[in-house]
Amino acid sequence: MSSVPPPAASLPSIAILGGTGKLGAALARRWVKAGLEVIIGSRDAARAADTAAALSGEFGRAVGHGTNAEAAARGAILVVTVPYAAHEATLADIRTVAQGKILIDTTVPLVPPKVMRVQLPREGSAAVRAQELLGTQVNVVAAFHSVAAHKLATDADIDCDVLVFGDQKVARAVGVELARRAGLRGLHGGALANAAAAEALTSVLIFINRTYAVDGAGIRITGALTEPKDG
């Protein structure tokens, strides 16, 4: 496994791979607004440049850009926000430059047209598959499965928790902090294998959205939670 991740209180540069898509662009906007250093990655470098320029113009901050591989090489924390169909190819593209880094995987294994049906891969989850594809020197964390991208793209408060999964508590704490910087409550969800629950829940939420005409159903953990003492 990779070296000890940086403390969540002092987040380094964040490369968003697939940063021109709905979720990637929405997270980028919130993190740039929060004052974090963001690099937009895309298969199309021109689109990445356009997205970065728009964010720079809106917030008056420099925003980096490049291909997914270029962004991943420059970023200290990598955030994968590509569709499931592009997941494996994206990971293969960045595998070399991802070594020794934290990689936050937001991927949900949705297989059209039956996106309301749970269809997890043979490894158990997209996140576990990512860990197998990238190797043990990449610290994979899974998060941001159940928050609607179109809501993140606004400045509104979002009534939704983010469950964060990973095999190292310190790395999970980075994911929790990234959720907080995006204006959400991040909660430790345990080992990376547990990401299967959140990935599967996304299909359930899509079903709920359609059945009950909800504009982006999310989840909220009830009860009085005490901040974990060890990250």
C-alpha positions in Angstrom: 0.0 0.0 0.0 1.1 3.6 -0.5 2.8 5.8 2.0 0.9 7.5 4.7 -1.5 10.1 3.1 -1.3 13.8 3.9 -3.4 15.1 6.8 -7.0 16.0 5.8 -6.6 19.5 7.3 -4.0 20.5 4.7 -5.2 19.1 1.4 -2.8 19.3 -1.5 -3.7 19.6 -5.2 -6.7 17.6 -6.5 -6.8 16.3 -10.0 -10.4 15.5 -11.2 -10.3 12.9 -13.9 -13.4 13.3 -16.0 -13.6 16.8 -14.7 -15.7 18.1 -17.6 -18.6 15.7 -16.8 -21.5 16.6 -14.6 -20.2 15.2 -11.3 -16.6 16.1 -12.0 -17.4 19.7 -13.0 -19.7 20.2 -10.0 -17.2 18.9 -7.5 -14.5 21.0 -9.1 -16.6 24.2 -8.8 -17.3 23.5 -5.1 -13.7 22.8 -4.3 -12.4 25.8 -6.3 -14.9 28.0 -4.4 -13.6 26.5 -1.1 -10.0 27.6 -2.0 -8.5 24.2 -3.0 -6.0 23.7 -5.8 -7.9 21.9 -8.6 -6.7 20.4 -11.9 -9.3 19.5 -14.5 -8.6 16.3 -16.4 -10.4 15.0 -19.5 -10.0 12.7 -22.5 -10.3 16.0 -24.4 -7.7 18.5 -23.3 -9.5 21.3 -25.0 -12.7 20.7 -23.0 -10.6 20.5 -19.8 -9.1 23.9 -20.7 -12.6 25.4 -21.3 -13.9 24.1 -18.0 -10.8 25.4 -16.1 -11.1 28.8 -17.8 -14.8 29.1 -16.8 -13.9 28.3 -13.1 -11.0 30.7 -13.1 -13.2 33.4 -14.5 -15.9 32.8 -11.9 -13.7 32.6 -8.8 -10.6 34.5 -9.8 -8.3 31.6 -9.0 -6.0 29.6 -11.2 -7.3 26.2 -12.2 -5.1 23.7 -13.9 -6.1 21.5 -16.8 -4.9 18.8 -19.2 -5.6 15.3 -20.3 -6.5 12.8 -17.6 -3.0 11.4 -17.5 -1.5 14.9 -17.4 -3.8 16.0 -14.6 -3.1 12.7 -12.7 0.6 13.3 -12.9 0.3 16.8 -11.4 -2.3 16.1 -8.7 -1.5 14.7 -5.3 -5.1 13.4 -4.7 -6.9 11.9 -7.7 -10.6 11.9 -8.1 -12.2 9.7 -10.7 -15.6 10.9 -11.9 -16.0 9.0 -15.2 -18.9 6.8 -16.3 -18.6 3.1 -15.6 -18.1 2.4 -19.3 -14.9 4.5 -19.2 -13.7 3.3 -15.8 -11.2 0.6 -16.8 -9.7 2.6 -19.7 -9.3 5.7 -17.5 -7.5 3.7 -14.7 -5.2 2.1 -17.3 -4.3 5.5 -18.6 -3.3 6.9 -15.2 -2.0 3.7 -13.5 1.7 4.6 -13.7 1.3 8.2 -12.4 -1.2 7.2 -9.7 1.3 5.1 -7.8 1.8 6.3 -4.2 -1.2 8.5 -4.3 -4.8 8.6 -2.9 -7.4 7.9 -5.5 -11.0 8.8 -4.7 -13.3 6.7 -6.9 -16.9 7.9 -7.4 -17.8 5.3 -10.0 -21.1 3.5 -9.9 -21.4 0.3 -12.0 -24.5 1.4 -13.9 -25.2 -0.7 -17.0 -27.8 0.9 -19.3 -30.6 0.5 -20.0 -31.3 -1.2 -16.6 -29.8 1.5 -14.4 -32.5 0.9 -11.7 -31.2 -2.7 -11.2 -28.1 -3.4 -9.1 -25.3 -4.8 -11.3 -22.1 -5.0 -9.3 -19.0 -6.4 -11.0 -17.6 -9.8 -10.2 -15.0 -8.2 -7.8 -17.9 -7.0 -5.6 -17.7 -3.3 -6.4 -16.2 -0.8 -8.9 -13.9 0.5 -6.1 -12.5 -3.0 -5.4 -12.0 -3.5 -9.1 -10.1 -0.2 -9.2 -7.9 -1.3 -6.4 -7.1 -4.6 -8.2 -6.4 -2.8 -11.5 -4.2 -0.1 -10.0 -2.2 -2.3 -7.5 -1.4 -2.0 -3.9 0.7 1.1 -4.1 -2.4 3.2 -4.9 -4.7 4.0 -1.9 -8.2 3.7 -3.3 -11.0 5.4 -1.4 -14.7 5.3 -2.6 -17.1 8.2 -2.1 -19.7 10.6 -3.6 -22.0 7.8 -4.9 -25.3 9.1 -3.7 -25.2 12.9 -4.2 -27.0 14.4 -7.3 -24.5 16.1 -9.6 -27.1 18.8 -10.6 -27.5 19.8 -7.0 -23.8 19.9 -6.4 -23.5 22.3 -9.4 -25.5 24.9 -7.5 -24.6 26.9 -4.4 -27.6 25.4 -2.5 -27.2 23.4 0.7 -27.7 19.7 0.0 -29.5 17.5 2.5 -27.3 14.4 1.8 -24.5 12.5 3.6 -21.5 11.1 1.8 -20.3 7.7 2.8 -16.6 7.2 2.5 -14.9 3.8 2.2 -11.3 2.7 2.3 -8.9 0.3 3.9 -6.9 3.0 5.7 -8.6 5.3 8.2 -6.2 8.2 7.4 -7.0 8.0 3.7 -10.7 7.8 4.4 -10.4 11.0 6.5 -9.1 12.7 3.3 -12.3 11.7 1.6 -14.4 12.9 4.5 -12.6 16.2 4.4 -13.2 16.6 0.7 -16.9 16.0 1.3 -16.8 18.7 3.9 -15.1 21.2 1.6 -17.8 20.5 -0.9 -20.5 21.5 1.7 -21.5 18.0 2.6 -21.2 15.7 5.6 -18.8 12.9 5.0 -19.0 9.8 7.1 -16.6 6.9 7.5 -18.2 3.8 6.0 -15.5 1.3 6.7 -13.4 -0.9 4.5 -13.3 -0.5 0.7 -15.3 -3.7 0.3 -18.2 -1.9 2.0 -18.4 0.4 -1.1 -20.6 -2.3 -2.6 -23.4 -1.0 -0.4 -23.2 2.6 -1.7 -22.7 1.6 -5.3 -25.8 -0.7 -5.2 -27.8 1.9 -3.3 -27.4 4.3 -6.3 -29.6 2.1 -8.5 -32.2 2.0 -5.6 -32.1 5.8 -5.5 -32.6 6.1 -9.2 -35.6 3.9 -8.9 -36.9 6.1 -6.0 -36.4 9.2 -8.1 -38.5 7.8 -10.9 -41.2 6.1 -8.8 -41.8 9.0 -6.4 -40.8 11.9 -8.7 -37.9 13.0 -6.5 -35.4 15.6 -7.8 -32.3 13.7 -6.7 -33.0 11.5 -3.7 -30.0 11.2 -1.3 -29.3 9.5 2.0 -29.0 10.9 5.6 -27.7 8.9 8.5 -29.8 9.6 11.6 -28.8 9.6 15.3 -26.3 11.6 17.3 -22.9 10.9 15.8 -19.7 11.4 17.8 -16.6 12.4 15.9 -14.2 9.4 15.6 -11.1 9.9 17.8 -8.7 8.1 15.4 -9.7 9.6 12.0 
